[in-house]
């Protein structure tokens, strides 16, 4: 890793690599994602208000491809260098924004969920988002505020339960305590004043790129994504790498292991059985709007 890239990550809170993986590999991962979601109908599948799949957690439990992708040598090396130590996967998931009906993810920080719900002590954690489709301005790209991670974890107020449009969805969200951290109505969100204050200073960026691109972002980075009103799906795969010396001190009644991994064994690099692109040939796309 070029030290300048690490400095950019520390300053901005993210790095976006266009074409980190080949389009053919991204399509193979997407097809595997569809297979796993279709074949495995258990509590790891989280539903939208419309009833379609929103997320699927820990697909590596049923897929050698995802198991290897979590350990792919180029991505793992970057995660270790950005975090400054050995890592394990705290959480993995496939997120889907289906064409025309894909729902929002409200403005939030990730680390607050891992700190309050899992007992993670420090934000020595990042997420690598692998684009499995082309992500454009139309199909619900991730919106981020550069440098917002430097605010630290804000003491966001837990939201009261909201009324959903469909009675079944309200009952569904209430079946498990952890679903309020995974549905469109998130448990911890950022307030307008916090978002406005940072956006006026640093602007808002949409993380867009071709299938195979990878976004690395800090656990305290402000981010959100809008509805997908386009006729194109938006599949992404997210791997949350936590430093091994940052193991959670789990509460008495912890969340399921598919949401908060209990295996802290340092990951060892593996080769993919598919052609990949070395990140050395991909310069991180760091373009920001002019601050107001």
C-alpha positions in Angstrom: 0.0 0.0 0.0 1.3 3.4 -0.9 1.4 5.6 2.3 -0.4 8.3 0.4 -3.5 6.1 0.1 -3.4 5.3 3.8 -3.3 9.0 4.5 -6.3 9.6 2.2 -8.2 6.9 4.0 -7.4 8.3 7.4 -8.4 11.8 6.2 -11.5 11.1 4.1 -12.7 7.9 5.7 -12.9 5.8 2.5 -11.2 4.6 -0.6 -13.0 3.7 -3.8 -11.2 1.4 -6.2 -12.7 1.3 -9.7 -12.3 -2.1 -11.3 -10.7 -3.8 -8.2 -12.1 -7.1 -9.6 -13.0 -8.1 -13.1 -16.6 -7.8 -14.3 -16.7 -11.6 -14.9 -15.8 -12.2 -11.3 -18.5 -9.7 -10.1 -21.1 -11.5 -12.2 -20.0 -14.9 -10.8 -20.3 -13.6 -7.3 -23.8 -12.1 -8.1 -25.0 -15.4 -9.5 -23.7 -17.2 -6.4 -25.5 -14.6 -4.2 -28.8 -15.3 -6.0 -28.3 -19.1 -5.5 -27.6 -18.8 -1.8 -30.5 -16.4 -1.2 -32.9 -18.7 -3.1 -31.7 -22.0 -1.5 -31.2 -20.9 2.1 -34.5 -19.7 3.6 -33.6 -19.1 7.2 -33.2 -16.2 9.7 -30.2 -14.8 7.9 -32.5 -13.6 5.2 -33.9 -10.1 6.0 -37.0 -8.9 4.1 -38.0 -5.5 2.7 -41.5 -4.1 3.5 -42.5 -5.4 0.0 -41.5 -8.9 1.1 -38.5 -9.3 -1.1 -35.0 -10.0 0.3 -33.1 -6.9 1.5 -30.1 -8.6 3.0 -28.6 -12.0 3.5 -25.9 -12.6 6.2 -23.0 -14.9 6.4 -23.3 -16.4 2.9 -19.8 -18.0 3.3 -21.5 -20.6 5.5 -23.0 -22.1 2.3 -20.5 -21.0 -0.4 -16.8 -21.7 -1.0 -16.8 -18.6 -3.3 -17.8 -16.2 -0.5 -15.5 -18.0 1.9 -12.6 -17.4 -0.4 -13.6 -13.8 -1.3 -13.5 -12.9 2.4 -9.9 -14.0 2.4 -8.9 -12.8 -1.1 -5.3 -11.7 -0.8 -5.5 -8.2 -2.3 -8.6 -7.2 -0.3 -7.3 -8.8 2.9 -3.9 -7.1 2.5 -5.5 -3.7 2.1 -7.9 -4.3 5.1 -4.9 -5.2 7.3 -2.8 -2.2 6.2 -5.7 0.2 6.7 -6.5 -1.1 10.1 -2.9 -1.7 11.2 -3.1 -5.3 12.3 -4.5 -8.8 11.8 -8.2 -9.0 11.1 -11.2 -11.3 11.2 -14.7 -10.9 9.7 -17.1 -9.4 12.3 -20.0 -9.5 9.8 -20.7 -10.3 6.1 -23.8 -9.7 4.1 -25.3 -9.4 0.6 -27.4 -6.2 0.3 -29.9 -6.0 -2.5 -31.8 -2.9 -3.8 -34.3 -4.5 -6.2 -35.2 -2.5 -9.4 -38.1 -0.1 -8.7 -38.7 -1.2 -5.1 -35.3 -1.2 -3.3 -35.8 0.6 -0.1 -33.6 3.3 1.7 -30.9 3.0 4.2 -31.2 6.0 6.5 -28.2 8.2 7.5 -26.2 6.4 10.1 -22.8 5.2 11.4 -22.1 1.5 11.5 -19.9 1.4 14.6 -22.6 2.4 17.0 -24.5 -0.8 16.3 -21.3 -2.9 16.9 -20.4 -0.9 20.0 -23.9 -0.9 21.7 -25.3 -4.2 20.5 -22.1 -6.3 20.3 -19.7 -4.6 22.8 -17.0 -3.7 20.3 -14.6 -1.5 22.2 -13.1 0.8 19.5 -13.7 1.7 15.8 -10.7 -0.2 14.6 -13.1 -1.7 12.0 -13.9 -1.1 8.3 -16.2 -2.5 5.7 -15.3 -3.4 2.1 -18.2 -3.1 -0.2 -17.9 -5.1 -3.5 -20.1 -3.8 -6.3 -21.8 -6.8 -8.0 -23.7 -4.5 -10.4 -22.8 -1.2 -12.0 -23.7 1.4 -9.3 -25.0 4.6 -10.8 -26.8 7.7 -9.7 -30.0 6.0 -10.5 -30.0 2.6 -8.6 -29.4 3.7 -5.0 -25.7 4.4 -4.6 -24.1 4.8 -1.2 -24.0 8.5 -0.2 -21.1 9.4 2.1 -19.7 12.5 3.8 -15.9 12.6 3.5 -14.1 13.1 6.8 -17.2 12.6 8.9 -15.6 9.6 10.7 -13.4 12.1 12.5 -16.4 13.2 14.5 -16.2 9.8 16.3 -19.2 7.8 17.3 -22.1 10.2 17.9 -24.5 9.5 20.7 -27.4 8.8 18.5 -30.8 8.4 20.1 -32.6 5.1 19.6 -35.7 5.6 17.6 -39.2 4.7 18.8 -40.9 2.0 16.9 -42.6 3.4 13.8 -45.9 2.4 12.1 -45.3 0.5 8.9 -47.5 0.6 5.8 -48.2 -3.1 6.1 -49.2 -4.8 9.3 -47.2 -8.0 8.5 -44.0 -6.0 8.3 -44.5 -4.4 11.7 -45.1 -7.9 13.1 -42.1 -9.2 11.2 -39.7 -6.5 12.5 -40.9 -7.1 16.0 -40.2 -10.9 15.9 -36.5 -10.5 16.6 -34.9 -7.7 18.6 -32.0 -7.4 16.1 -34.3 -6.7 13.1 -34.5 -3.0 14.1 -30.8 -2.7 13.2 -31.4 -4.3 9.7 -34.7 -2.9 8.4 -35.4 0.3 6.6 -36.3 1.8 9.9 -32.9 1.7 11.6 -32.6 1.7 15.4 -29.7 4.3 15.5 -29.8 7.2 13.0 -28.1 10.6 12.5 -30.1 13.7 13.1 -30.5 16.4 10.5 -28.3 19.0 12.2 -25.4 16.6 12.4 -25.8 15.6 8.8 -26.2 19.2 7.7 -23.3 20.5 9.6 -20.9 18.0 8.1 -22.4 18.2 4.6 -21.9 22.0 4.5 -18.3 21.6 5.5 -17.4 18.5 3.5 -20.1 17.9 0.9 -21.7 14.6 0.0 -20.3 12.0 -2.4 -22.1 9.2 -4.2 -19.9 6.1 -4.4 -20.5 5.0 -8.0 -18.5 2.5 -10.2 -18.6 -0.4 -12.5 -19.3 -4.0 -11.2 -16.1 -5.2 -9.6 -15.3 -1.9 -7.9 -14.6 -2.0 -4.2 -15.3 0.7 -1.6 -13.4 0.6 1.8 -15.0 2.8 4.4 -14.5 3.5 8.1 -16.9 2.3 10.8 -17.8 5.9 11.9 -18.3 7.3 8.4 -21.7 9.0 7.9 -23.5 7.2 5.1 -26.9 6.4 3.6 -28.5 5.3 0.4 -31.8 6.2 -1.4 -34.5 4.1 -2.9 -33.8 2.4 -6.2 -36.4 3.7 -8.6 -34.4 2.5 -11.6 -35.1 -0.6 -13.7 -31.8 -2.0 -12.7 -30.9 -4.1 -9.5 -28.1 -3.1 -7.2 -26.4 -6.0 -5.6 -23.4 -5.4 -3.3 -21.4 -7.7 -0.9 -20.1 -6.2 2.3 -17.3 -7.6 4.4 -16.7 -6.0 7.8 -13.1 -6.5 8.9 -12.4 -6.0 12.6 -8.9 -6.0 14.1 -8.2 -9.1 16.1 -7.2 -7.1 19.2 -10.5 -5.3 19.1 -12.7 -8.3 20.0 -16.2 -7.4 21.3 -17.1 -7.9 24.9 -20.4 -9.4 24.2 -23.4 -8.7 26.4 -25.3 -11.3 28.3 -27.7 -12.0 25.5 -25.7 -11.4 22.3 -26.9 -11.1 18.8 -26.8 -14.2 16.7 -23.3 -15.3 15.4 -24.4 -14.5 11.8 -24.6 -10.8 12.9 -21.6 -10.8 15.2 -19.0 -13.4 14.5 -17.5 -15.3 17.5 -14.5 -16.7 15.6 -11.6 -14.2 16.1 -9.0 -16.3 14.2 -6.8 -14.0 12.0 -7.7 -14.5 8.4 -5.2 -16.1 6.1 -4.9 -15.0 2.5 -6.4 -17.2 -0.2 -6.3 -17.2 -4.0 -9.6 -16.9 -5.9 -10.4 -19.5 -8.5 -11.3 -16.6 -10.9 -9.3 -13.9 -12.6 -8.8 -10.8 -10.4 -7.3 -7.4 -11.0 -4.4 -6.4 -8.8 -5.3 -3.2 -6.9 -1.9 -1.8 -7.9 -3.3 -1.0 -11.3 -6.4 0.7 -9.8 -5.9 4.1 -8.4 -8.5 5.0 -5.7 -11.1 7.4 -7.1 -10.9 10.3 -4.6 -12.9 13.1 -6.1 -14.8 15.4 -3.8 -17.2 18.4 -4.3 -15.9 21.8 -3.3 -16.8 22.6 0.3 -19.4 25.3 0.9 
